[in-house]
Amino acid sequence: MSGTFGPGTAKSLIPHRYPILLVDRVLEVVAGRSISTVKAVTCNEPWYQDIPEEAADDSYSYPTALVIESWCQSAALLGAHGAPEGTADGDVVLFGGMSEVEVHGHAYPGDVVRHEVKLVQETAGATFFQGTSSVDGELLLTVGQAVTLVRPVSSLEVAAPH
């Protein structure tokens, strides 16, 4: 199964909403294999509101943490797209960690960040991803490995203190 979709479908697959839904469009997804997504950076995003009026253009570098978050949301969309019926009932997907992450550059307002994510391996309760982010073909981010874990929501409940 493959396809393309926008924020409406993305919001049906992952819990992220404004202002932290950081995937604008899925260009292509092959369930269980790969996904290509884009995030358009604009100067109207909330993280730019405190930059002084006289700030230079390089002050508008898109926060690296948000590039990583956008890439991770792309991985979550890949993991959720085409998941078997009932998989999400009573389960929650948790971010497990990342390794071999390299930042190669910066994105700025007007740039379109393209994320490429590949599903490397699925095991019982864990999914491993790798991939890149780029702007106009120039490498922005490399992710050697990211892992998500599926756990029953009941296992995350914390007893109230007495």
NORKAKA-V182269 format. One record per run of one state. SS is the DSSP state (hx for helix, st for strand, lp for the rest). FROM is the first residue (numbers start at 1). LEN is the number of residues. If there is no record, write none. Layout:
# NORKAKA-V182269
[[SS & FROM & LEN] [SS & FROM & LEN]]
This chain:
# NORKAKA-V182269
[[lp & 1 & 1] [st & 2 & 5] [hx & 7 & 7] [lp & 14 & 11] [st & 25 & 6] [lp & 31 & 3] [st & 34 & 7] [lp & 41 & 5] [hx & 46 & 3] [lp & 49 & 8] [hx & 57 & 4] [lp & 61 & 3] [hx & 64 & 17] [lp & 81 & 10] [st & 91 & 13] [lp & 104 & 8] [st & 112 & 12] [lp & 124 & 2] [st & 126 & 10] [lp & 136 & 2] [st & 138 & 15] [hx & 153 & 4] [lp & 157 & 6]]
